[in-house]
Amino acid sequence: MPETLAEDVSAPIEAAISALRKGSAAWSALTVGQRVTLLRGVRRTVAASAREWARTAARSKQLSDDHPLRGEEWLSGPYATLGAVDAYLETLDRIAQGGNPLDGVRIDRTRSGQTRVHAFPLTGIDRLLLSGFTGEVWLTPGVTPGDARARVGLAQRRRAAARLAPEPVEAQGPDGGIGLVLGAGNITSIPVLDVLYELLAHNRVVLLKVNPTQDALVPVFQRALAPLIAPGFLRIVRGGPEVGAFLTAHDAFAHVHITGSAPTFDAIVWGPSTGSGAEADEAKTRRRENRPLLTKPITAELGGVSPIIVVPGEWSAEDLRFQAEHVATMRLQNAGHNCIAGQVVILSSDWAQKDQFLAELRRAYALAPERPVWYPRSAERMAQASEAYPDALVLADRLLVEIGDGDGDDATALENTEYFAPVLGVEEFPGTGQEFLDAAVAHANERLQGTLGANLLIDPATEALLGGGFERAITALRYGSIAINAWTAFGFITPTLTWGAFPGNTIADVGSGIGVVHNALLLADVERSVTRGPFRPFPRSASVVRDGGRFTILPKPPWFVSSRTAAEVSEGLTRYRARGGVLALLRTLAQAMRA
């Protein structure tokens, strides 16, 4: 039975569940073509809500209307959502027309023999605006290209084939029924994207419980998602941990998905285990005896400690500065309150340019615009970091922990605590070339907590010298999202890529989570996504092509915390995504050139 709540709290929730029960039958009856029509309506309402969404999100994070970092809320909110809706529309439209979502999409094999789907870019505008960036989805070993084409589409393909008894999808529970989404509190698109995945990948209508940090967004979500709410396909509720406990214990739900922390996941699955007392003892006994409190299927994205591996090479002064700003962005975007924030920079102590890079990193980390550290308990986690590393550099409102090769400092706390705050660490290890890269990959795999995302920076000349050894190292990285000369957040915001931990976690040892989301191509058997970006920005990207590098028209990406025009460009790109318009796009590109 559900946990007890006051009548005035439980009654609206029960009413929402009742509406969803009716909505589930209606959703299941819709053809794929009708779902396309419905999604087009969602696109219109999300586009109409974009400005209010971005402004409300920025204010909820204590950013003023003229703060230079307010553009983050355009990109990570309405822009990401519109991109996902567009990508799902393309997939569903192909299925509705009798086609395959992978028609025209290149599929090949990696050096290790795994099937690889080249999932980005798939449109001409993405090839232009995000030139130099590509994305691949690697499928689990043993899956053939033919398997990929046969299994793509998940619940939507089965709906089109009119199967009456769907099979479980990716061990994520049977399709259909009502799904419970426990929304993230840090990035405003996450709850919405998780709702879309439940609906489309698993054919489940959804009750979304927003995190209390996003209470201000609820009216925005209700307007943006009105076409899903009106027919009973979605309901949104507020509440704290007591409401979450009530919902996860409720027998109405076929499946639970959470974006949050491993302790919260464990409390849902096994019961609260912190502190002392009968309740904590019971949770520990349940775990020991493998008797989970939650018996319905659950998937999760839970973060981790993400590495930033810097492969030594011969870099120009401009390269050193640009990539230092890149690293600072990986930590400081959203004040470090990201499950995918880079936390541990892995450097070669033998790199001739190590000291220059560290000097540039300190500079970039200190000079990034100041902003409130707003997420609950951030001050507590920063205090923990300060206590563990009293010699850490305090730069503005952020910490930089440098652990040199042979310093004797204990890196355990840095490697095993997801600070979820502006705390960046640097570890040094000997070696260069393939020797260093292999050691860095092994360290990330074996010592850093979690398997959600890994970042790697390497210049084109060094990558060419390593040859097949570089790809073998990428294959050896056990992470669900890997970014080469990019930040894994690019994989998060790219809807045709997948988002989730490396496969293999269980409810007993959940790590960074179980299952994937986003995945707008609706691929089955996913292992990881790999993003590749340009090492140098425009105009220097023009010369790097001679070295085997990638050309891009971006002088500095708008997600960089050091971009001078990030706010204007992020808003402009979102408005273009929402409404189109060549002249407006040209104005946005002109602003991007001043970044």
C-alpha positions, -999 to +999 in steps of 0.1 A: +000+000+000+011+036-006+027+056+022+002+077+041-003+113+031-027+140+043-060+139+025-055+173+009-022+161-006-032+125-016-066+134-031-052+154-061-026+127-067-053+100-068-073+121-092-043+125-114-037+087-114-074+081-122-072+104-152-040+086-164-057+052-162-083+065-187-056+082-207-035+050-210-063+033-229-067+063-252-029+066-258-027+029-266-055+033-292-037+061-311-021+051-344+015+062-349+002+088-374-021+103-348+008+105-324+027+125-350-002+150-351-002+152-313+035+158-312+032+186-337+008+203-313+034+198-285+060+215-306+038+245-311+031+249-274+067+244-264+078+270-290+052+295-276+065+289-241+102+292-249+108+327-236+088+322-204+105+289-198+141+303-202+133+334-180+116+314-153+144+289-152+171+316-150+153+334-122+148+302-103+186+298-103+190+334-091+203+348-124+192+383-133+176+390-167+209+405-179+233+379-165+258+368-191+251+331-183+213+333-187+217+317-222+223+284-205+186+282-197+176+287-233+199+259-245+193+234-217+155+241-216+134+249-246+161+244-272+169+209-260+131+201-259+123+214-293+152+195-308+140+163-292+104+168-304+116+174-339+138+143-338+109+121-325+086+135-351+110+124-378+112+089-364+075+085-359+067+100-393+089+074-410+073+046-390+038+059-398+047+060-435+058+024-434+095+032-434+124+025-411+139+052-388+173+041-400+166+046-437+194+068-451+214+067-418+249+053-421+256+021-402+290+005-400+313-012-375+339+001-352+375-013-352+364-036-324+336-050-346+306-033-329+277-020-349+278+018-350+250+041-360+261+075-372+232+094-355+244+130-359+242+152-379+211+140-398+199+174-411+214+200-433+210+228-407+228+207-381+256+200-406+260+238-410+254+252-375+272+225-357+298+217-384+327+197-371+306+178-346+295+142-351+278+116-330+277+078-330+256+053-311+275+020-305+254-010-300+262-039-277+287-065-290+271-092-311+243-069-325+245-068-363+235-039-386+206-060-397+196-065-360+197-027-355+173-021-384+150-049-373+147-037-337+147+000-341+115+018-332+109+001-298+072+005-287+063+027-317+074+000-342+055-026-323+025-003-322+027+000-360+030-037-363-001-041-341+014-065-317-010-072-289+015-086-264+047-064-264+079-078-252+100-061-225+123-034-239+159-033-229+150-049-195+132-017-186+098-033-179+069-041-201+054-015-223+022+003-216+004+013-184+014+043-163+050+054-158+063+075-128+090+100-136+108+115-106+121+147-123+156+161-120+161+194-101+190+209-120+182+211-157+147+221-168+145+199-199+153+167-182+118+160-167+102+168-201+126+146-221+121+118-196+083+121-201+087+119-239+108+088-237+083+070-214+055+079-239+073+071-271+099+044-263+077+025-239+041+034-247+034+046-211+014+076-201+032+095-173+028+110-139+057+135-135+067+146-100+088+176-103+117+183-080+109+211-055+137+232-071+116+233-102+083+242-087+084+276-104+085+258-138+053+238-132+030+265-148+053+267-177+054+229-182+016+228-180+013+253-208+041+238-229+028+203-225-009+211-227-016+188-257-004+158-236-022+169-204-057+175-220-063+139-231-049+124-200-015+113-212+004+134-186-001+147-152+023+169-132+025+169-094+046+187-069+060+175-036+090+165-015+104+131-004+071+121+013+052+125-020+080+106-038+077+077-013+039+077-016+042+074-054+069+048-057+049+026-033+017+030-053+005+000-072-008+022-101+026+024-118+042-001-141+076+015-141+097+042-123+123+064-138+145+087-117+171+113-124+189+120-092+214+105-068+224+069-059+214+074-022+179+085-034+177+055-057+187+031-029+161+046-006+134+039-032+146+004-039+156-008-004+142+018+020+160+046+039+193+033+052+210+064+066+213+069+104+202+043+130+169+028+140+146+001+129+139+016+094+176+018+086+182-017+099+153-031+078+167-014+046+202-030+052+186-064+058+166-061+026+197-053+006+217-081+022+189-106+015+181-092-019+145-083-010+139-050-026+111-028-012+103-017-048+092-047-069+083-028-101+110-021-128+131+010-123+155+029-145+178+057-134+204+084-144+224+091-113+256+110-123+291+102-113+327+116-112+335+124-149+370+125-161+386+150-186+416+132-201+441+156-217+464+138-241+498+155-243+508+170-277+522+201-292+496+228-287+498+265-296+492+292-270+457+297-285+450+259-282+461+260-245+438+289-237+408+276-257+409+241-242+414+255-207+382+275-212+366+243-225+376+224-193+364+253-171+330+252-189+327+214-183+328+222-145+312+256-142+281+254-165+251+257-142+274+264-113+286+228-114+252+214-106+253+189-134+254+151-133+277+153-163+300+181-151+337+172-156+353+168-122+388+152-125+413+164-151+438+137-159+471+153-170+505+139-180+533+150-156+557+145-184+539+169-208+562+197-217+533+221-218+517+209-185+526+241-165+513+263-193+481+245-195+476+246-157+482+284-157+456+288-184+432+266-165+436+286-133+430+317-153+399+304-171+385+290-139+389+322-120+377+346-147+345+328-156+315+350-147+304+347-111+270+333-103+251+320-073+259+284-061+222+277-058+215+239-056+205+226-022+233+214+000+260+228-023+276+247+005+279+215+025+296+196-003+320+225-010+328+225+027+335+187+025+359+194-004+377+222+015+381+199+045+395+171+024+418+194+005+427+224+027+454+235+002+429+238-027+430+270-046+400+292-039+392+311-071+362+334-068+333+312-056+349+279-067+376+254-057+405+240-078+422+209-063+456+201-078+472+167-070+506+164-086+524+132-095+542+120-064+526+147-041+513+120-018+479+137-015+450+113-012+427+116-042+401+092-028+375+119-019+379+136-053+376+103-072+345+090-053+325+121-043+303+137-070+304+172-055+277+186-078+292+220-071+321+242-085+349+218-074+374+208-100+403+184-095+435+178-114+455+146-111+489+139-128+504+107-140+536+100-159+539+090-195+532+104-230+515+091-261+498+057-260+513+048-226+497+078-210+464+074-227+461+037-217+470+045-181+445+074-180+417+052-194+425+025-168+425+051-140+391+065-151+376+030-154+390+016-121+392+046-097+365+072-106+330+067-094+303+061-120+302+054-158+279+082-171+303+103-192+340+108-200+357+136-219+389+135-239+410+163-255+435+155-282+450+175-310+447+160-345+484+154-351+487+133-319+455+114-327+469+106-361+502+094-346+483+070-322+463+056-351+444+024-341+456+027-305+434+058-300+403+039-311+412+010-289+415+033-260+380+048-267+366+013-269+382+005-235+365+034-218+335+020-200+312+050-201+277+055-215+287+089-232+321+097-245+331+131-259+363+136-279+372+173-282+338+181-270+319+180-237+295+151-230+268+177-225+267+179-263+256+142-263+230+151-237+215+179-258+216+159-291+184+139-292+194+113-316+222+102-293+216+082-262+220+092-225+226+068-197+253+049-178+274+021-194+254-011-193+258-036-165+246-019-134+220-035-112+197-024-084+222-039-059+251-019-074+235+009-094+265+031-101+255+058-126+222+042-133+203+017-154+189+022-189+190+050-214+168+080-224+166+105-252+175+081-281+151+097-306+159+071-332+144+046-307+174+022-310+175-011-291+206-027-277+225+005-269+259+004-253+272+040-256+272+072-276+304+089-288+306+125-297+335+140-317+342+177-321+367+201-336+399+207-316+402+243-328+374+269-333+369+291-364+389+305-380+418+283-368+397+253-377+404+260-413+441+253-409+436+222-387+420+204-416+455+200-431+464+180-400+434+157-403+412+177-380+377+190-383+364+223-397+338+242-379+321+276-384+318+282-346+344+306-333+336+297-297+305+275-288+277+294-271+278+269-242+313+281-232+311+301-200+337+324-215+316+333-246+308+370-247+277+366-267+264+333-253+231+347-241+222+363-274+233+334-295+215+308-273+183+327-274+187+333-312+193+296-319+163+286-298+140+311-316+153+298-349+146+262-338+111+273-328+101+295-357+127+294-384+136+326-403+168+330-424+174+367-415+171+360-378+195+331-381+220+353-400+218+378-372+225+351-346+255+338-366+269+373-367+266+375-329+283+341-327+313+355-346+318+380-317+319+353-290 
